[in-house]
Amino acid sequence: MFGVLGNRTYRRLFTAQVIALTGTGLATVALGLLAHRLAGPDAGAVLGTALAIKMVAYVTVAPVAAVVAARLPRRTLLVSLDLVRAGIALALPWVHEVWQVYLLVFLLQAASAAFTPAFQATIPDVLTDERDYTRALVLSRLAYDLESLLSPLLAATALAVVSFDHLFLGTSLGFLASAAFVVSVLLPSPRPARRVRRGGVRVYLATPRLRGLLAVHLAVAAAGSMVFVNTVTSVRDLLGRGAADVAIALGANGCGSLVVALVLPRVLERHADRTVMVRAAFLLTAALVAAVPVLALSGAWRWPALLALWAVVGAGSALVLTPAARLLRRSADAGDRPALFAADFALSHACWLLCYPLAGWVGATAGLAAALLALAVITAGAGLAAIRLWPVHDPEVVEHDHHDLDPNHHHLVTAGGPRHAHPFRIDDVHVRWPG
């Protein structure tokens, strides 16, 4: 798996990703402490609002940014956005009002909403072999999981000797280092995207396999929201355990994801992406349903059972999120990938924007067992929707006819003109409109 790091360009891009993720993890801890300094007992409400602002920025900015990104050199765009994020991180320690936090969080996440899809779309241009690309996706998943485990420890170590304001400096330095690594390599310059009649989101929703992907994204968001929103209440109030055990429960979720990421390349060599991802949706459903008696009954067995089920949720999430980028890579050529990655970024986070408040509201008003069942219904429905939307026969090379596209599309003669069947890569499925 680590052999893919022999590619110099990818190695430096991966290093940039790891450093930027570490900086972001420090900012997460520092932002919570900043909210407490500004709002005191209302810090939770401030953080909740900031999280909602983050998701709104992701959903609204990513598709628009993709249009701009298509007109700019990839390296220039990535470096510029890293510099913007570094500047915003440096400004955060100087705020004195809650509204200023909200503004800077929106600007920071808007820059991330532009950066992340463009960065993700660059990797398949660097690693053109699918086996190498799959291993790169696994490394990326490992980086995210390790960041969630190690960044809080790194922040705690730093806070032993400096104030939390200095964590924002670490975040800024992380983004600057990321920019330095990106600027040190030459990135491929794919030809500009062909002009089609609809944007990336419409292209995404017109692609059968990607409609199935969106369904399993919803399953991941539903199960993950239960973990991230209600773990603290589950552990502290229902199980009566200490604050440190909240971190252990969240760590179990990350460990489940990490373990699956290590074995996933071999799994994907033997099983189709559709099989793995649809089954993962039902695995998430089973984990949520199994957690109902854990939170509704009593007994010392509940704590290890909760840890095991949260690890299963992490595993199921990794089974969806890791191979998702493979589907995007197959569903577009190099010029179209930024728009499609941006659409996936926006739509997947829209699922989280829906499920975060749902998990919190149902848990607070009807109880955590009711929240588990409600979210289990969503994951099961999402799995069934994926089965319906995602064709079983999903080859990489198929026969196709010309479709109703922009006249400049490279497979089109004229709209409504002669229909010519010829072999093509599945990359072109994304341009077929319903009806």
C-alpha positions in Angstrom: 0.0 0.0 0.0 2.8 2.4 0.9 4.5 1.8 -2.4 2.4 4.5 -4.0 4.4 7.0 -2.0 7.3 6.3 -4.4 5.6 8.7 -6.8 7.3 12.0 -5.9 4.4 14.2 -6.8 1.8 12.2 -4.9 4.2 11.9 -1.9 4.4 15.6 -1.6 0.7 16.1 -2.1 0.0 13.5 0.6 2.4 15.2 2.9 0.6 18.5 2.3 -2.7 16.8 3.1 -1.4 15.3 6.4 0.1 18.6 7.6 -3.0 20.5 6.7 -5.2 17.9 8.5 -3.1 18.2 11.6 -3.4 22.0 11.6 -7.2 21.7 11.1 -7.3 19.3 14.1 -5.5 21.8 16.3 -8.0 24.5 15.1 -11.0 22.3 16.2 -9.7 22.1 19.7 -8.8 25.8 19.8 -12.1 26.9 18.4 -13.9 25.1 21.3 -11.8 26.9 23.8 -12.3 30.2 22.0 -16.0 29.7 22.1 -15.8 29.0 25.8 -13.9 32.2 26.4 -16.4 34.3 24.5 -19.7 32.6 25.4 -19.0 30.8 28.7 -21.9 28.4 29.4 -23.3 29.0 25.9 -20.2 27.7 24.2 -22.0 24.6 23.0 -24.6 26.7 21.2 -21.8 28.7 19.6 -20.0 25.6 18.4 -23.3 24.1 17.2 -24.0 27.2 15.1 -20.4 27.2 13.8 -20.8 23.6 12.7 -24.0 24.4 10.9 -22.2 27.4 9.2 -19.5 25.0 8.2 -21.9 22.7 6.5 -23.8 25.5 4.8 -20.5 26.8 3.4 -19.6 23.3 2.1 -23.0 22.9 0.4 -23.3 26.3 -1.1 -19.7 27.2 -2.0 -18.3 24.0 -3.5 -20.4 23.9 -6.7 -19.8 27.6 -7.4 -16.1 27.3 -6.6 -15.8 24.4 -9.1 -16.8 26.8 -11.9 -14.1 29.2 -11.0 -11.6 26.5 -10.4 -12.0 25.2 -14.0 -10.6 28.4 -15.3 -7.5 28.6 -13.1 -4.3 26.6 -13.1 -4.7 23.8 -10.5 -1.5 24.5 -8.5 -2.1 28.3 -8.4 -5.6 27.7 -7.1 -4.5 25.2 -4.3 -1.6 27.4 -3.1 -3.8 30.5 -3.1 -6.5 28.8 -1.0 -3.9 27.4 1.5 -2.6 31.0 1.9 -6.2 32.3 2.5 -6.8 29.6 5.1 -3.5 30.4 6.8 -4.5 34.1 7.0 -7.9 33.4 8.4 -6.5 31.0 11.1 -4.1 33.8 12.2 -7.0 36.2 12.6 -9.1 33.9 14.8 -7.2 34.6 18.1 -7.9 38.3 17.7 -11.7 38.1 17.6 -13.8 39.5 20.5 -17.3 38.9 19.4 -19.2 35.7 18.6 -20.4 37.1 15.2 -16.7 37.5 14.3 -16.2 33.8 15.0 -19.1 32.9 12.7 -17.8 35.2 9.9 -14.3 33.8 10.0 -15.5 30.2 10.3 -17.6 30.7 7.2 -14.7 32.2 5.3 -12.3 29.4 6.4 -14.8 26.7 5.4 -15.6 28.4 2.1 -11.9 28.2 1.3 -11.8 24.6 2.3 -15.0 23.9 0.2 -13.0 25.2 -2.8 -9.7 23.5 -1.9 -10.8 20.0 -1.0 -12.6 19.0 -4.2 -9.9 20.6 -6.4 -7.3 18.7 -4.4 -9.2 15.4 -4.6 -9.7 15.8 -8.4 -5.9 16.3 -8.8 -4.9 12.9 -7.4 -6.4 10.7 -10.2 -4.5 12.9 -12.7 -1.3 12.1 -10.8 -2.0 8.4 -10.2 -3.6 7.2 -13.4 -3.5 3.5 -12.5 -6.6 2.4 -10.6 -4.7 0.1 -8.2 -2.4 3.0 -7.3 -5.3 5.3 -7.0 -7.2 2.9 -4.7 -4.1 2.7 -2.4 -3.9 6.5 -2.4 -7.6 6.6 -1.2 -6.8 4.2 1.6 -3.8 6.3 2.7 -6.1 9.4 2.7 -8.6 7.6 4.8 -5.8 6.5 7.2 -4.7 10.2 7.4 -8.2 11.3 8.4 -8.6 8.6 11.0 -5.2 9.1 12.5 -5.8 12.9 12.6 -9.0 12.4 14.6 -7.1 10.2 17.1 -3.8 12.1 17.3 -4.7 15.8 16.9 -6.4 16.0 20.3 -3.3 14.4 21.9 -1.0 16.9 20.1 -3.3 19.8 21.2 -3.3 18.6 24.8 0.5 18.4 24.8 0.8 21.9 23.3 -1.7 23.3 25.8 0.6 22.1 28.6 3.1 24.8 27.7 1.2 27.4 25.6 -2.2 29.1 25.6 -4.9 27.9 23.2 -4.4 31.0 21.0 -1.1 29.5 19.9 -2.9 26.5 18.5 -4.3 28.8 15.8 -0.7 29.7 14.9 0.0 25.9 14.5 -3.0 25.7 12.2 -1.7 28.6 10.1 1.8 27.1 9.9 0.1 23.8 8.7 -1.6 25.5 5.8 1.6 27.4 4.9 3.5 24.1 4.9 0.8 22.6 2.8 1.2 25.4 0.3 4.9 24.9 0.2 4.6 21.3 -0.7 2.0 21.9 -3.4 4.1 24.6 -5.0 7.1 22.3 -5.0 5.6 20.0 -7.6 4.3 20.3 -11.2 0.7 19.2 -11.4 -0.9 17.8 -14.6 -3.0 20.4 -16.5 -6.1 18.6 -17.8 -7.8 20.1 -20.7 -10.7 22.4 -19.8 -14.0 20.8 -19.1 -16.4 20.4 -22.0 -19.2 22.8 -21.8 -22.4 20.9 -21.1 -25.9 22.3 -20.5 -26.0 21.6 -16.8 -23.6 22.1 -13.9 -21.7 19.5 -11.8 -24.6 18.8 -9.5 -27.0 18.1 -12.4 -24.4 15.9 -14.0 -24.0 14.0 -10.7 -27.7 13.4 -10.3 -28.0 12.3 -13.9 -25.5 9.5 -13.4 -27.1 6.2 -12.1 -24.1 5.0 -10.1 -23.6 8.4 -8.5 -27.3 8.6 -7.5 -26.6 5.3 -5.7 -23.4 6.9 -4.2 -25.5 9.8 -2.8 -27.9 7.3 -1.2 -25.1 5.5 0.7 -23.6 8.9 1.6 -27.0 9.6 3.3 -26.6 6.3 5.2 -23.1 7.3 6.4 -24.4 10.7 7.5 -27.3 9.2 9.4 -25.1 6.7 11.3 -22.2 9.1 11.8 -24.5 11.9 13.1 -25.7 9.5 15.9 -22.1 9.0 16.9 -20.8 12.6 16.7 -23.9 14.3 18.1 -25.1 11.9 20.8 -22.0 10.1 22.1 -21.4 12.6 24.9 -25.0 12.1 26.2 -24.9 8.4 25.8 -21.6 8.0 27.7 -22.1 10.6 30.4 -25.9 10.5 31.1 -27.0 7.0 30.2 -23.9 5.0 31.0 -22.7 7.3 33.8 -19.1 7.3 32.7 -16.5 10.1 32.8 -15.5 12.7 30.3 -12.4 10.7 29.2 -14.7 7.9 28.1 -16.3 10.2 25.6 -13.0 10.4 23.8 -12.5 6.7 24.1 -15.9 6.1 22.4 -15.1 8.5 19.6 -11.7 6.8 19.3 -13.4 3.4 18.9 -15.3 4.8 15.9 -12.0 6.0 14.4 -10.3 2.7 15.1 -13.1 0.8 13.2 -12.6 3.0 10.2 -8.8 2.7 10.4 -8.9 -1.1 10.5 -11.2 -1.4 7.5 -9.1 1.0 5.5 -6.1 -1.2 6.0 -7.8 -4.3 4.5 -10.0 -2.5 1.9 -7.7 -2.7 -1.1 -7.9 -6.5 -1.1 -11.6 -6.4 -0.6 -12.1 -4.1 -3.6 -10.0 -6.4 -5.7 -12.4 -9.2 -5.1 -15.8 -7.4 -4.8 -17.5 -4.7 -6.9 -17.7 -1.3 -5.4 -21.5 -1.5 -5.5 -21.6 -4.7 -3.5 -19.2 -3.3 -0.8 -21.0 0.0 -0.5 -24.6 -1.2 -0.5 -23.8 -3.8 2.1 -22.1 -1.2 4.2 -25.3 0.8 4.4 -27.1 -2.2 5.8 -24.2 -2.9 8.2 -24.7 0.7 9.5 -28.4 -0.1 9.9 -27.7 -3.2 11.9 -25.3 -1.3 14.2 -27.8 1.4 15.0 -30.6 -1.2 15.7 -28.2 -3.2 17.9 -27.4 -0.1 19.9 -31.0 0.4 21.0 -30.8 -2.2 23.9 -27.4 -0.9 24.8 -28.8 2.5 25.6 -32.3 1.3 26.8 -31.3 -1.4 29.3 -28.8 -1.7 32.1 -25.7 -3.6 32.9 -21.9 -3.4 32.8 -21.9 -5.1 29.4 -23.3 -1.9 27.8 -19.9 -0.1 27.7 -17.9 -2.6 25.7 -21.0 -3.2 23.5 -21.2 0.5 22.7 -17.5 0.6 21.9 -17.9 -2.4 19.6 -20.9 -0.9 17.8 -19.3 2.5 17.4 -16.3 0.7 15.8 -18.8 -1.0 13.4 -20.2 2.4 12.5 -16.7 3.6 11.7 -16.0 0.5 9.7 -19.2 0.8 7.7 -18.5 4.5 7.0 -15.0 3.6 5.7 -16.5 1.0 3.4 -18.5 3.8 1.7 -16.2 6.8 1.9 -12.9 5.2 0.7 -14.1 3.8 -2.6 -16.4 6.7 -3.3 -13.7 8.6 -5.1 -13.2 5.7 -7.5 -16.7 6.1 -8.7 -16.2 9.8 -9.3 -12.9 9.1 -11.2 -14.7 6.6 -13.5 -17.6 8.9 -14.1 -15.7 11.8 -15.6 -12.6 12.5 -17.6 -9.9 14.8 -16.3 -11.4 18.0 -17.4 -14.8 17.3 -15.8 -13.5 15.8 -12.5 -13.3 19.1 -10.5 -17.0 19.9 -11.0 -18.0 16.3 -10.2 -15.8 16.1 -7.1 -17.3 19.5 -6.0 -20.8 18.2 -6.5 -20.1 15.1 -4.4 -18.5 17.3 -1.7 -21.6 19.6 -1.6 -24.2 16.8 -1.8 -22.6 14.5 0.8 -22.3 17.4 3.2 -25.9 18.3 2.6 -26.7 14.8 4.0 -24.8 15.7 7.1 -26.6 19.1 7.3 -29.8 17.2 7.4 -28.8 14.4 9.8 -26.9 16.4 12.4 -29.9 18.4 13.6 -32.2 15.4 13.2 -30.0 13.3 15.5 -29.8 16.1 18.1 -33.5 17.0 18.0 -34.9 13.5 18.2 -32.4 12.5 20.8 -33.2 15.5 23.0 -37.0 15.3 22.6 -37.8 11.6 22.3 -34.7 9.9 23.7 -31.6 8.3 22.3 -33.3 5.0 21.6 -35.8 6.8 19.4 -33.0 8.6 17.7 -31.2 5.3 17.0 -34.4 3.9 15.4 -35.1 7.0 13.4 -31.6 7.1 12.0 -31.7 3.3 11.3 -34.8 3.8 9.2 -32.8 6.4 7.2 -29.8 4.1 6.7 -32.0 1.2 5.7 -34.0 3.4 3.3 -30.8 4.8 1.8 -29.5 1.2 1.3 -32.7 0.2 -0.5 -32.5 3.4 -2.6 -29.0 2.6 -3.6 -30.1 -0.9 -4.8 -32.8 0.7 -6.9 -30.7 3.6 -8.3 -27.4 1.9 -8.9 -27.6 -0.7 -11.8 -26.2 -4.1 -11.0 -24.6 -4.2 -14.4 -22.2 -1.3 -14.1 -19.3 -2.1 -16.5 -16.4 0.2 -17.1 -16.7 -0.1 -20.9 -20.1 -0.1 -22.5 -21.8 0.7 -25.8 -23.7 4.0 -26.0 -25.5 6.2 -28.3 -25.0 10.0 -28.7 -27.0 11.9 -26.2 -28.6 15.3 -25.9 -25.5 17.3 -25.2 -23.8 20.5 -26.0 -22.7 20.4 -29.7 -19.1 20.6 -28.7 -19.2 17.3 -26.7 -16.6 15.1 -28.3 -19.0 12.1 -28.7 -21.8 14.2 -30.3 -22.5 14.9 -34.0 -25.5 17.1 -33.6 -28.4 17.2 -31.2 -31.1 15.1 -32.7 -28.8 14.0 -35.5 -27.7 10.5 -36.5 -27.2 8.2 -33.5 -23.9 6.3 -33.7 -23.2 3.5 -31.3 -19.6 3.0 -30.4 -17.5 1.7 -27.5 -16.6 4.2 -24.9 -15.4 4.3 -21.3 -17.9 4.5 -18.6 -16.5 8.0 -18.1 -19.2 9.3 -20.4 -22.2 7.9 -18.7 -22.5 11.0 -16.6 -23.7 13.1 -19.5 -26.9 11.2 -20.2 -30.0 13.1 -19.1 -33.2 11.4 -18.0 -35.8 11.2 -20.8 
